[in-house]
Amino acid sequence: MVEISDTGPGIPPAVLKRLFEPFFTTKPIGIGTGLGLTICLNIVKELQGELTVDTRMGKGTTFRVVLPAARTDQPVEPTPSPNPAVPTVRRLRILLVDDEPFMGVVIERTLRGLHDVVSLPSAREALQRVVGGEHFDLIISDVMMPTMGGAEFYKALLKVAPAHAARMMFLTGGLFGEASRFLDDLPNARIEKPFEPQALRVLIQQFAGGLQSKA
């Protein structure tokens, strides 16, 4: 069990009942996506654990993560030898662009040991890196970001580095209007927030397999 506590003002009841609701946020528009706690809850549940919150107005809040104890009485199965007939999926250099730092941490941990991830909070900075000559096998970009969003980032890449634009995947957290229509017109893959870690790994594995078949 891990507890994290503060001595702040507490969480009002109206906010508390929606705390883990996807896309709910008390931050200003363009600052938060309302997915941080939802993703945390999904990760803890995937580990058969529980995530709870205890808050008192004027006294503070405590978040509690409870995970099942590791079992040591189960025999360890031997690791099967690799099948030489199955091709190894190549390791990719991935550029992740998302203004939410937590999303970068989640994806880096999800792909750790499989691919090399460079995480940036700004599409403008990412564009500068590509224009400067850096090569990435795959770019995963959030759509809704301040200053320069995913659509603007894609259009800019299309002019200066079209090969990188073709290797983009988009992170989406609910799109409407022009942003939704923009993605509908593209063949690029789309990852919906919140996502299952294994689903992301499979999608990238399929992408890597496609690159190998073209080589």
CORNOR-V238393 format. One record per residue. N is the residue number from 1. PHI is phi in degrees with one decimal (999 if undefined). Layout:
# CORNOR-V238393
N_PHI ; N_PHI
This chain:
# CORNOR-V238393
1_999 ; 2_-126.8 ; 3_-119.6 ; 4_-124.9 ; 5_-125.7 ; 6_-133.8 ; 7_-118.0 ; 8_-80.4 ; 9_-77.4 ; 10_88.0 ; 11_-108.4 ; 12_-60.5 ; 13_-54.8 ; 14_-64.5 ; 15_-81.1 ; 16_-58.1 ; 17_-71.9 ; 18_-114.5 ; 19_-57.7 ; 20_-101.0 ; 21_-76.5 ; 22_-57.7 ; 23_73.9 ; 24_-84.9 ; 25_-148.7 ; 26_-99.9 ; 27_-80.4 ; 28_-63.8 ; 29_-59.5 ; 30_90.0 ; 31_-101.6 ; 32_-127.0 ; 33_-100.7 ; 34_74.4 ; 35_-115.6 ; 36_-57.2 ; 37_-70.4 ; 38_-62.6 ; 39_-66.1 ; 40_-57.8 ; 41_-62.3 ; 42_-64.9 ; 43_-64.2 ; 44_-64.9 ; 45_-63.5 ; 46_-62.2 ; 47_-92.6 ; 48_59.9 ; 49_-112.4 ; 50_-130.9 ; 51_-124.7 ; 52_-129.2 ; 53_-136.2 ; 54_-125.5 ; 55_-133.3 ; 56_-133.9 ; 57_-59.1 ; 58_81.4 ; 59_-123.4 ; 60_129.5 ; 61_-137.7 ; 62_-127.9 ; 63_-98.7 ; 64_-127.1 ; 65_-110.4 ; 66_-117.9 ; 67_-118.4 ; 68_-66.5 ; 69_-68.4 ; 70_-68.1 ; 71_-94.7 ; 72_-110.0 ; 73_-92.7 ; 74_-93.0 ; 75_-64.9 ; 76_-83.9 ; 77_-77.2 ; 78_-63.7 ; 79_-72.3 ; 80_-64.9 ; 81_-70.3 ; 82_-64.2 ; 83_-85.2 ; 84_-64.2 ; 85_-78.8 ; 86_-93.7 ; 87_-67.6 ; 88_-81.2 ; 89_-71.3 ; 90_-65.8 ; 91_-80.9 ; 92_-103.6 ; 93_-99.2 ; 94_-112.0 ; 95_-102.7 ; 96_-104.5 ; 97_-121.4 ; 98_-157.0 ; 99_-77.2 ; 100_-92.7 ; 101_-56.6 ; 102_-63.1 ; 103_-63.0 ; 104_-62.0 ; 105_-63.3 ; 106_-61.5 ; 107_-70.4 ; 108_-61.2 ; 109_-69.5 ; 110_-63.9 ; 111_-102.0 ; 112_-58.8 ; 113_86.1 ; 114_-106.0 ; 115_-142.4 ; 116_-97.9 ; 117_-114.0 ; 118_-107.9 ; 119_-107.1 ; 120_-129.4 ; 121_-89.3 ; 122_-132.1 ; 123_-68.2 ; 124_-63.3 ; 125_-65.3 ; 126_-62.1 ; 127_-61.9 ; 128_-62.5 ; 129_-65.4 ; 130_-69.0 ; 131_-60.9 ; 132_-72.1 ; 133_111.5 ; 134_-71.5 ; 135_-106.6 ; 136_-131.7 ; 137_-73.9 ; 138_-149.5 ; 139_-119.0 ; 140_-107.9 ; 141_-126.4 ; 142_-67.2 ; 143_-89.8 ; 144_-94.5 ; 145_-139.8 ; 146_-70.0 ; 147_72.0 ; 148_-137.1 ; 149_-86.5 ; 150_-62.9 ; 151_-65.3 ; 152_-65.1 ; 153_-62.4 ; 154_-62.6 ; 155_-63.5 ; 156_-66.9 ; 157_-64.3 ; 158_-59.7 ; 159_-83.5 ; 160_-104.8 ; 161_-151.0 ; 162_-59.0 ; 163_-65.0 ; 164_-70.5 ; 165_-60.7 ; 166_-70.2 ; 167_-102.8 ; 168_-96.6 ; 169_-119.1 ; 170_-112.7 ; 171_-91.4 ; 172_-127.7 ; 173_-128.6 ; 174_98.4 ; 175_-117.7 ; 176_-139.4 ; 177_62.2 ; 178_-61.5 ; 179_-62.3 ; 180_-65.7 ; 181_-65.1 ; 182_-60.0 ; 183_-69.0 ; 184_-62.4 ; 185_-88.7 ; 186_-107.7 ; 187_-83.4 ; 188_-63.0 ; 189_-68.1 ; 190_-131.8 ; 191_-117.1 ; 192_-85.6 ; 193_-90.2 ; 194_-74.6 ; 195_-121.2 ; 196_-84.5 ; 197_-52.7 ; 198_-64.9 ; 199_-63.9 ; 200_-66.5 ; 201_-61.9 ; 202_-65.4 ; 203_-61.3 ; 204_-70.6 ; 205_-62.4 ; 206_-64.4 ; 207_-63.0 ; 208_-63.6 ; 209_-63.1 ; 210_-64.9 ; 211_-65.8 ; 212_-65.6 ; 213_-67.6 ; 214_-84.2 ; 215_-72.8
